[in-house]
Amino acid sequence: MISHTSIKNILFSTLICLIGNGVFAQQSHYIDNRPEAQYRINAVDSGIILRYGNGEDSCDIYGAREAIINEENGIYYLFYDGEGKDGWLACLAESKDLKTWTKKGPILNLGKPGSNDAKSASSPWVIKEKDTWHMFYLGTPNTTPAPDRIPSFPYLTMKAESKSLEGPWVKQYDVIPFPPKEGSFYTVTASPGFIVKYKNEYLQFFSGATKDSNGIKRTLGIARTHNLNSSWKIDSMPVFPSNEQVENSSLYFDKKSKTWFLFTNHIGINQNREEYTDAVWMYWSKDINKWNTDHKAIVLDGLNCTWAKGAIGMPSVIKVGNRLALFYDGHEGNSTGHMRRDIGLAWLDLPIKLPANK
């Protein structure tokens, strides 16, 4: 007799075959009817590439997440949030082949008591201008109790700079890029995201969230500036409606097709009405300033990830040869919790084949 588990695995395998690249995906509805992705464009998972627990000075003793990849002179620099003994801090690991990683420990420290990054200094996005690297990182004065110390609202964007990706990074408390704003889509979260220089200005795809009696609504916004050491101007309308329930961003531009691809983590909800990061979604557009919510696909979730079947978190991407490397975090097994996650790597062949229609 075939067990229920075996039947489930067979059905999942069959589903993956049926909903390969560019094919319409019919997934179960979320309990609160939040929008779903109508397509799948499956990344091929390579599994865990960086495990938590052995970072310098116990910096990732409770977990590693929020993987952000950069490359310079043949060296890959992976920033990640180390869930350490004192709180969540931005940490660094380096590699020449994306397989073997050397952990370098924290690159940021907690701010002094009373500062906006007194409880967390994490999730750093960087861009280079001339000979200076500019960092925009997440700070917050609030966390849950020890030992988890999970960052709590507000999520703020803060600034640092360095001559090298390895640091040392000098915090710039006098620079306030874009604070949360009452009555907007970013009242409790205005946290950093991918930065690109487009035409004559810098665009940052930041995470914006607001909270009301119906819960938290999450989306992305676009912030603009001509000066990385000044304040940014926020577009009045978000990239997507706030009920899209996405956060964090990483962009890739395909020069041949002139198409922008935006990768983000989706927030799902389970039967107990508990929210968690359940998938990596990808949107595409010919215009970096205009995005259509119909043009999106699941690229990684519990169906095609080889090790994380519950929580799958923030993505970042980088072109490697004729493939796109997708870094993400997840929890080995079925857990949807915030803690004890590892960093994984998946791949998309280039060029990315998009669905012709629904």
N, C-alpha and C positions, 0 to 999 in steps of 0.2 A: 504493500500500500504506500502511495506517495504522501508524504507529510504535507501539512499546510505550509510549512516553511519552504519546502522544495517547490511546491506549486507557485508560491509567491515569487521565488527567485526566477523560475521559468518565465512567469508573466513579465517580470521586470526586464529580463533579457530580451524577450520578444518585443516589448515596448521600445527598448532602445533601438532595436533593428528597424522597427517600423517608423520611428520618428528621428531618423538620422538627419544629417545636415539639410536645412531648408525645408523640412516637412512640418506640416501643421501639428501642433502638440495639444491634445485635449487632456488637461490635468484636472484633478478634483478641485472643487470650489473651496475658497477659504471661508471659514465660518462667518466672517463679517462681510463677505462679498467684496473684499478689496480687489483691485484690478489684477489680472493675471497676464502672463506672457503667452502669446498664441503660437509661438514657434520654438523649435529647438535647433540650435547649431552646436553640436556637441564637441566640447574640448576633449582631448585625450589625456587622461590623468597619468602622471608619473609617480604619484604618491607623496609621502612626507620627505622633505629635503632638509628641514631644520627642526629638531625636537627641543622642547623646552626643558629647563631644569639644571643645566650645567654652565650658565653664563657667569661671567666674572662678578664676584661679590653678591652672589645670589640674585642677580638682576632679573632673571626669568624663572625663578624657582617655582612660581605658580602658573606659568603659562607664557606663550609667545603668540602674538597676533598682530593684525594690521600691517601686513608685509608691503613695503614700498621699495621698488627696485630702481636703481640708477646704475649707469655704466660710464666709466671714464678711463681712457688709455688701457683698454683690455681688462680692466678689473670691475667686477660687479659689486656694488655696494647695496646691501639689503638693510634698510632701516626696518625695525619692527618694535612693537610695544612689548617690553619685558614686564611681566606681572611680578614685581619683586617684593622683597621684604619690607620696603618702605613705601611702595606705591608703584603705579604704572609709569615707566620712563621709556623714552626713545633709546633703543639700543642699536648696535651696528654689527653686522657680520659681512665678511668679504669672501669672494671666490673668483677663480679664473675660469671655471668650467660649469658653474651652476650646480655642481654635484657635491663638491667638498667645500665646506664653509668654515671659516675661522671667526669665532665670536670675539669681538673687541670690547664688549661691555657697554655701559650707558654712554651716550653722547650729550645728554642733558641731565641736569639735576633739578630737584624740586626747588621751587622758589621759597623765599622766606615766609614765615607765618603772616597771613594777611594779604599776600600777593595773589594775583589771579592764577598762578600756576603752582600754588603752595601744595596742592594735593596730587597733581599729575602734570607732566610735561611730555607729551607723546604725539604719535601720528604725524611725523614731520614730512612735509612736501617741499621740494627744493627746486630752484631754477638758477642757472648761472648767467650772470651779466658781467661781461668783460672778465676780470680776474677774481670776481667775488661770487660766492654761492650765497643765495638768499633762502632762508628757511622760514616756513610758516608752519607752526606746530600748534597742537591742541593743548590749552591750559584750562584748569578748573580749580576752584577753591573747595570743591565738595567731592566726597566719595562715600561709598558705603563703609561700614566698620571693617576693621582688620579681621582676618588677614587678607581678604579679597581686595578691599580698597578699590572697588569698581568706580570709575569716574561718574559723577552725577552732574545734572544741569546746574549752571549753564556750561555749555561747551563753547570755548572762546578761541579765536585765532590770535596767536601771538607770534612774535618775530625774533629771529636770530640771524647771524651771518658768520661766514668763515671763508678763509682762502682755500680750504680743502674740504672734501666730503668727509674726511676722517676727523675734522675739527682741528683745534678747539673751536667750539661754537660760542659766540658772544651774544647773550640775550640783549634785546633792544626794547626795554620796557616803555620807552617814550614813543614807540611806533604802535599805533592801534589801527590795524588794517580795516576791520569792519565789525563793530560790536553788534549784539542782538538788538532788535528794534521792536518796540511794542506795536501791536496792530499789524504786524507783517507776517510773512511765512517763516521768519527766522527769529522768533521771540525767545526760545530757550536754547537753540543751537545755531551758532554761526561759526562752524569749525572748518578747518582748511581742506583743500582738495587739489586736484591736478592743476598745474599752471602752464600756460602756453603763451608764447608771444605770437600774436596774430595781427598782421599788418603793422600798425604803428602803436599798438597797445598790448598790455598783458591782460589775459583773461584767466580767472581762477574759478573753477567749478567747485564751489563750496557746498557743504551740507547745511541745510536749513530745516529747522523743525519748530513746530508750535504745539502747544498742549492746551486742551480744553476739556469739558466734561465728557466728551466722546473719546478721549484718549490722545495719543501723540500722532501727529501727521508729519511725515518726513518727505523731503524732496531735495533737489539740487537748485542752486541759484548761480548766477554769473556775476562775479565782481570784476571791475575794470580799473586799471590804473596805467599811467605813463611813468610812474616813479615808484619803484618797489619799496622805498623807504618813506612812503606817505600813506594816507588813507585811500581806500578804494571806493568807487561808486558802484552801488548795487542796482542791477536791473529790477524794476518794480515788480515784474512778473517772474515767477520761477521758471526753470527749464521745463519742468513737468508739473501737473497738478499735485497738490500736497497729499492726495489720497493714493498716489502712486507707491508710496511707502518704500522709497529707496534712499540710500545714504552712501557717501564716499564716491570718489570718481577717479578714473584713469582713462586717458584718451590715447588713441592711435590714429594716425592719418595715413591712408593709402594714397600715395601720390598718383599712381596710375589711374585709379578709378575716381580720384578726387573725392573720396568718401571719408567722413569722420566716424570713428567707432568709439562709443563711450561705454566703459565697463563700470558696473556699480553693484553693491550688494543689496539684495532685496530683503525686506523684513516681512516674514510670514507670521502666522498665528496658528496655534494648535487648538485642539478641542477644549483645553482648559483656559483658553483665551490668553495664553502666555505668548508674548512676541519673542522672536529670535531671528537671527540671520539665517535664512534657509536656502539661498541660492545666489549665484552670480548671474546677473542679467547683462545683456549687451544691446545698446541702441545704435542706430546708424542714421546718418544724415549727410547730405551734400553741403549743407549750410551750418557752420558751427554755431550760429546764433539762433537756429530754428530746428526744433526736434519734434517728431511725431510719435506719440505713445503707441501707435499701431506698429511702428517699425522697431520691434524689440524681440529678443529671443533669450531663452535660457541657454547658457553655455556650460554651467556646472551646477549640479545639485546632488542630492543623495542617490540619484539614479546612475549617474556616470562617474561620480567620484569613487575611487577604489577603497577609501578608508574612512571617510567622514560621511555618515548617513543621517546626521541630525544637523548640527550647526555648521554652516559654511560662510566664512566672513569675507571681509574687504578684499577686493582684487586690485592688483596693479599689473601692467603689461609692459613688455619691451620686445622689440623686434630682434630676433636672433637668426641670422641666415634667412631662409625662406619660411620661417615659422614665427609665430607670436607666442612668447612665453607669458603665461598667466600665473602669477603668484597669488596665494590666498591663504587663509587660516581655517582651521577646522578642528573638531573634536573627534578623536578616534572612537568609532562606535556610534551610538545613537543619541548621545547627550546633546542637549541644546543649550548648555550652560556657557557662561562667559569665561570660565577659568579652565586651565590645563589644556589649552589648545596648542597645536603645532602648526608649522608652516608647510604648505604643499605647493606643488608645481604641476601645471597642466599646459597643453599645447594646442594651438590652432594653426592649421596649414594656411599659408598665404598664397594667393589672395583669398580672403574670406568669401565663401559662396553664399550669397543672400537668396532668400526665397523670392520667387517672381511675384507671387500673390498668395492670398490666404487659401 
